[in-house]
Amino acid sequence: MKNTKNFSRREFIGASSLAGIGFALSGTPLMAQSLAIPTETFTTSKKFKIGIIGCGNRSKTIIGALNNVPEIEIAALCDIVPHKMKQRSELIKTGDKPKFVNNLDDLLNMDELDAVAVITPNDTHKEIVIAALEAGKHVFCEKPMAITVADCNEMIGAVDRSRKALQIGTQRRHSGEYKALIEAIRTKPVGKILQSGLFDYRGDWRVPEADEYPTGTPYWRLDQKRSGGVVYEMGAHIIDVNNWVFDSEPVSVCSLQGVNNFSLRKRDSSDHGGVLVQYANGAMMNYGGNVYNYGSNALDTFFGVNGTLQMGGGKLSIKYGFPNGFPKPKDLPQAEQISLTGNNREGDGVVEQLRHFAKVMDGKEKPYPDGYIGRQCVQILEGSVRSAQERRIIDIKELG
Ligand SMILES: NC(=O)c1ccc[n+]([C@@H]2O[C@H](COP(=O)([O-])OP(=O)(O)OC[C@H]3O[C@@H](n4cnc5c(N)ncnc54)[C@H](O)[C@@H]3O)[C@@H](O)[C@H]2O)c1
C-alpha cells in the first residue's frame, strides 16, 4: 500500500475499498418490522450498536440526534467522570438501557459494539480513534479530527490497516443550508471563487459546573495545547466549508492570533485570530474569529469572477457584476436571494451525518467527511497556530 501521507484525497477514495464492511443484505430489514418503522425510513440491513466516548456538552446534541436515527442504538456510554453517564442515559429515548463503562479498554472489548463516537477534548482524539479502529470499531470522531497533521496521518494509517471507517463530525457537509451554498456556487453564473471573507464571532466559552471534570483538571478549552484555541474550536467548521467551496489544496497559511482580552477568564488558548490561506488554484481565504462578541455575527462572503455570494440570517444573496472598464454583459442576471429555510433545508446536518454514518457501517456509503477532508482542515488549523507562534508564513507541505 502506497504511503498514506502522499495520498491526495481523490486517490484515497479510489484506492481504499470499503468491501470489508459490506454485509449480506436480504429482503426487508428484520429490524424495521420489529420496530414497526416504515421500511423506507429504515435505511440499513440491521441496527448498529454504538458506544459514546465523552459524555460532556456535545454528547447531548449527538444523543439527541441519535434519537432520530433508528438505524443506530446507543449501547454503551463512557466517560472518565462517571456521574455524567447517568445524566446522558436519561436523554436516550430509544433502545435498551446502555452499559456504563468508565475505561476505554473495557468499552473497546465490547464485541457487540459496531462503532464508537469520540466526543472528548481535541487533544485526546488521535489516541482514542486509533485504539478504536485497531479494536475493529468504525469511528465517528467529532471535529477537529486532531491537533496536528502528523496525528491525522497516523489516524489515516490506522484506517488503512483496520479497513474500518472513520467519519469526521463537521456536520455542515450534511446540512441543507451549506449544500444550497455549494449548489449555487457550482451552478449559478458567479464564475470561479477568488476570495472568501469568513467570520466566527461569539461569546466566551461556557463556565463548566464544579463537578464536571476530575478535581484539579482545568477546563481544556482554556488550554491552547489541548484545544488549539479559537481557530480550532470555532474556525474548523467554516474553514472546512471553505475547503469544500474552493475544492483546491491549501498551500500557504499566514496568521496572527493570541490572547488579547484580559477581561475574560485567565487562559493561554487564543481568544481571537485572523487567518489568511492561499490555495493551489490561486484563491484566498480570509478568516476572523473571537470569543468576545456581544453583537450579531458577520456574514460569510464568497467573491466570484462574476458574482458575490453572502450567507447568513437563513438566506443566501447573490449579486452579479462585471469589472469596471468593461461593457455591461447583455445577459447579466438579476441579483437573487435564496431562502435557506424550508424544502428540508433546515437541519444543521447533525442527524443527517449520523444517518449517513449508519449507511457507511452497512457498506452502502463511504465515510463523508472522511479522514482526508478532516486532515485538510487540520492543515490550515495547525498551519495558522504555527504561523502565529513563529511569526512567518507556513508552507502546508512542512506539516507532513
Ligand atoms: N460539531 C460541533 O458543532 C461541536 C460542538 C461542540 C463541541 N464539539 C467537539 O466535541 C468535543 C467535545 O466537546 P464538549 O463541548 O462536549 O467538551 P466537554 O468538555 O463538555 O466534554 C468532553 C467530555 O469528555 C470526557 N473525557 C475526557 N477525556 C476522556 C477520556 N479519555 N475518555 C472518556 N471521556 C473523556 C470529559 O470528562 C468530558 O465529559 C470536542 O472535540 C469539541 O470540539 C463539536
Ligand as a Chemical Component Dictionary entry (heavy atoms), coordinates in Angstrom:
data_LIG
# 
_chem_comp.id                   LIG 
_chem_comp.type                 NON-POLYMER 
_chem_comp.pdbx_formal_charge   0 
_chem_comp.three_letter_code    LIG 
# 
loop_
_chem_comp_atom.comp_id 
_chem_comp_atom.atom_id 
_chem_comp_atom.alt_atom_id 
_chem_comp_atom.type_symbol 
_chem_comp_atom.charge 
_chem_comp_atom.model_Cartn_x 
_chem_comp_atom.model_Cartn_y 
_chem_comp_atom.model_Cartn_z 
_chem_comp_atom.pdbx_ordinal 
LIG N1  N1  N 0  -19.529 19.629 15.832 1  
LIG C1  C1  C 0  -19.812 20.609 16.661 2  
LIG O1  O1  O 0  -20.569 21.533 16.312 3  
LIG C2  C2  C 0  -19.213 20.606 18.045 4  
LIG C3  C3  C 0  -19.779 21.421 19.051 5  
LIG C4  C4  C 0  -19.211 21.350 20.344 6  
LIG C5  C5  C 0  -18.106 20.536 20.586 7  
LIG N2  N2  N 1  -17.599 19.794 19.570 8  
LIG C6  C6  C 0  -16.416 18.923 19.793 9  
LIG O2  O2  O 0  -16.797 17.876 20.664 10 
LIG C7  C7  C 0  -15.685 17.515 21.513 11 
LIG C8  C8  C 0  -16.136 17.598 22.972 12 
LIG O3  O3  O 0  -16.562 18.910 23.256 13 
LIG P1  P1  P 0  -17.545 19.187 24.526 14 
LIG O4  O4  O 0  -18.029 20.555 24.393 15 
LIG O5  O5  O -1 -18.506 18.077 24.651 16 
LIG O6  O6  O 0  -16.470 19.109 25.720 17 
LIG P2  P2  P 0  -16.786 18.694 27.244 18 
LIG O7  O7  O 0  -15.576 19.044 27.995 19 
LIG O8  O8  O 0  -18.097 19.230 27.639 20 
LIG O9  O9  O 0  -16.934 17.080 27.152 21 
LIG C9  C9  C 0  -15.826 16.242 26.949 22 
LIG C10 C10 C 0  -16.058 15.008 27.840 23 
LIG O10 O10 O 0  -15.032 14.069 27.569 24 
LIG C11 C11 C 0  -14.693 13.462 28.816 25 
LIG N3  N3  N 0  -13.372 12.858 28.647 26 
LIG C12 C12 C 0  -12.184 13.492 28.621 27 
LIG N4  N4  N 0  -11.188 12.594 28.378 28 
LIG C13 C13 C 0  -11.796 11.378 28.266 29 
LIG C14 C14 C 0  -11.324 10.057 28.019 30 
LIG N5  N5  N 0  -10.020 9.816  27.843 31 
LIG N6  N6  N 0  -12.212 9.033  27.980 32 
LIG C15 C15 C 0  -13.544 9.280  28.170 33 
LIG N7  N7  N 0  -14.070 10.519 28.397 34 
LIG C16 C16 C 0  -13.196 11.543 28.440 35 
LIG C17 C17 C 0  -14.749 14.596 29.829 36 
LIG O11 O11 O 0  -14.873 14.098 31.142 37 
LIG C18 C18 C 0  -15.992 15.334 29.338 38 
LIG O12 O12 O 0  -17.151 14.835 29.937 39 
LIG C19 C19 C 0  -14.550 18.490 21.152 40 
LIG O13 O13 O 0  -13.712 17.885 20.200 41 
LIG C20 C20 C 0  -15.287 19.664 20.501 42 
LIG O14 O14 O 0  -14.505 20.365 19.556 43 
LIG C21 C21 C 0  -18.119 19.801 18.311 44 
# 
loop_
_chem_comp_bond.comp_id 
_chem_comp_bond.atom_id_1 
_chem_comp_bond.atom_id_2 
_chem_comp_bond.value_order 
_chem_comp_bond.pdbx_ordinal 
LIG N1  C1  SING 1  
LIG C1  O1  DOUB 2  
LIG C1  C2  SING 3  
LIG C2  C3  SING 4  
LIG C2  C21 DOUB 5  
LIG C3  C4  DOUB 6  
LIG C4  C5  SING 7  
LIG C5  N2  DOUB 8  
LIG N2  C6  SING 9  
LIG N2  C21 SING 10 
LIG C6  O2  SING 11 
LIG C6  C20 SING 12 
LIG O2  C7  SING 13 
LIG C7  C8  SING 14 
LIG C7  C19 SING 15 
LIG C8  O3  SING 16 
LIG O3  P1  SING 17 
LIG P1  O4  DOUB 18 
LIG P1  O5  SING 19 
LIG P1  O6  SING 20 
LIG O6  P2  SING 21 
LIG P2  O7  DOUB 22 
LIG P2  O8  SING 23 
LIG P2  O9  SING 24 
LIG O9  C9  SING 25 
LIG C9  C10 SING 26 
LIG C10 O10 SING 27 
LIG C10 C18 SING 28 
LIG O10 C11 SING 29 
LIG C11 N3  SING 30 
LIG C11 C17 SING 31 
LIG N3  C12 SING 32 
LIG N3  C16 SING 33 
LIG C12 N4  DOUB 34 
LIG N4  C13 SING 35 
LIG C13 C14 SING 36 
LIG C13 C16 DOUB 37 
LIG C14 N5  SING 38 
LIG C14 N6  DOUB 39 
LIG N6  C15 SING 40 
LIG C15 N7  DOUB 41 
LIG N7  C16 SING 42 
LIG C17 O11 SING 43 
LIG C17 C18 SING 44 
LIG C18 O12 SING 45 
LIG C19 O13 SING 46 
LIG C19 C20 SING 47 
LIG C20 O14 SING 48 
# 
